[in-house]
Amino acid sequence: MNTKRKKISILGSTGSIGTQALEVLDKLQDKFEIIALSAGRNTELLKKQTEKYKPKYVCVAEGADKPDVDGAKILYGSEGLNQICSDKENDIILVAVSGKVGLKPTLTAIDNGINIALANKETLVMAGDIVIKKAKDKGVDIIPVDSEHCAIHQCIKNRNDVDKLIITASGGPFLHKTLEEIKSATVEQALAHPRWNMGRKITIDSATLMNKGLEIIEAHHLFNMDYKDIEVIIHPQSIVHSAIEYKDGSIIAQLGVPSMHIPIQYAISYPERFEGIKSQSFDFAQAARLDFERPDYKKFPSLDLAYNAGIQGGSATVCLNAANEEAVFAFLNGKIRLYDIYTTTEKMLSSHNIIKNPSIDEIFGIDKEIRIKTREILKV
Ligand SMILES: NC(=O)c1ccc[n+]([C@@H]2O[C@H](COP(=O)([O-])OP(=O)(O)OC[C@H]3O[C@@H](n4cnc5c(N)ncnc54)[C@H](OP(=O)(O)O)[C@@H]3O)[C@@H](O)[C@H]2O)c1
């Protein structure tokens, strides 16, 4: 039995995934030691976490208030996250920041041979080809935290025998609403996700199904799967987290109650499994039925947009990610309607000149340019 505690850093410890990861770690204190915690601007919560977990470093976003903490070295911004990810004392880094800020530290951790538990899907949407190749070259494991990819990771034995990935989607708060109702949805309605309690950006992406689109791109990179072999199926109960179809027609799915604790714990503990935070078991008899239906691409056109950007490849997914994120922020700030997130992203993609194999510098350059242009179009 392995008695050495695994050393872990959590980037984004104040967020939805980050706080749930700490709840998981509370149950696994004999298994893990926390090296670093990072926040964006929520220095109050970071202070409380620092008092409890006593990390070696804390990091906050550039320009955030200096956290009032004792005993931990205080770091700032992208440089600070890179410093955490350069510390080879880490066995694993949970990348649970939101947005493009996750990409650079992930690359730094891989360069230093440190395994990654990856929640930040933007990393693979922006630079999946580079990240996956680098991880392979360095022998680094990237274990997905997203419940769908975690499910697939658990189901796959031999990738060469797999014909198809079946990614489930709850359908979000507007599943059976009309297009007109979706177009005029309020921020409050869009944030009321029926199954998952998540950060605001991903919750809006779930309402438009762009989140599923980003997950298709993530799955393409993680499992080296053609887009034509990745299917999305709506499953409102969120019990089947995803499935794979083997070439002999066998389908293997991973099931469980909808809780992010399980995939977080799986990702940070892999290849071991612990009882840890085990939530209630799924009761098949009580559930009685599991429903499935095809997505409505007319009501949720963001899904097709993401498929097409993925198929085009290169910088198309960088453009998709940046334009969508800026439009989501504009919606959250009451500047545009929900459906305008799609029309804006579509407009940006149709005018984007795709670069086939962008370097990391080019990716950040394109990301910046698209964000500026999107804000200009939206007049925000
Ligand atoms: N929530 C879920 O269930 C879920 C499921 C699958 C995948 N994911 C993915 O996991 C990531 C995190 O999602 P979330 O729902 O946990 O988001 P969230 O609740 O908004 O948390 C985001 C975290 O990132 C930090 N952060 C934001 N901007 C930053 C910046 N510029 N510099 C440094 N730190 C920054 C935040 O800090 P402050 O709050 O202190 O500002 C917070 O700790 C996303 O990529 C999301 O797509 C989430």
The ligand as a Gaussian input file, in Angstrom:
#p B3LYP/6-31G(d) Opt

LIG

0 1
 N      -18.194000      23.828000     -12.049000
 C      -18.273000      22.657000     -12.651000
 O      -19.093000      21.807000     -12.263000
 C      -17.361000      22.314000     -13.797000
 C      -17.486000      21.063000     -14.412000
 C      -16.603000      20.730000     -15.426000
 C      -15.620000      21.630000     -15.838000
 N      -15.532000      22.852000     -15.247000
 C      -14.505000      23.787000     -15.714000
 O      -13.670000      24.109000     -14.611000
 C      -13.217000      25.451000     -14.704000
 C      -13.649000      26.190000     -13.443000
 O      -15.071000      26.213000     -13.406000
 P      -15.859000      26.711000     -12.112000
 O      -17.279000      26.404000     -12.385000
 O      -15.201000      26.170000     -10.877000
 O      -15.632000      28.282000     -12.227000
 P      -15.746000      29.381000     -11.078000
 O      -16.637000      28.912000      -9.988000
 O      -16.050000      30.638000     -11.774000
 O      -14.259000      29.436000     -10.472000
 C      -13.182000      29.908000     -11.225000
 C      -11.917000      29.938000     -10.406000
 O      -10.892000      30.559000     -11.197000
 C      -10.424000      31.733000     -10.511000
 N      -10.088000      32.741000     -11.515000
 C      -10.932000      33.342000     -12.369000
 N      -10.265000      34.235000     -13.138000
 C       -8.971000      34.184000     -12.746000
 C       -7.792000      34.861000     -13.141000
 N       -7.793000      35.789000     -14.098000
 N       -6.630000      34.547000     -12.518000
 C       -6.594000      33.607000     -11.545000
 N       -7.681000      32.933000     -11.129000
 C       -8.854000      33.218000     -11.711000
 C      -11.568000      32.153000      -9.616000
 O      -11.098000      32.983000      -8.577000
 P      -12.032000      34.029000      -7.726000
 O      -13.362000      33.397000      -7.579000
 O      -11.251000      34.123000      -6.449000
 O      -12.048000      35.308000      -8.471000
 C      -12.044000      30.794000      -9.136000
 O      -11.175000      30.291000      -8.154000
 C      -13.835000      26.013000     -15.979000
 O      -12.915000      25.913000     -17.018000
 C      -15.031000      25.103000     -16.242000
 O      -15.372000      25.017000     -17.606000
 C      -16.378000      23.204000     -14.231000

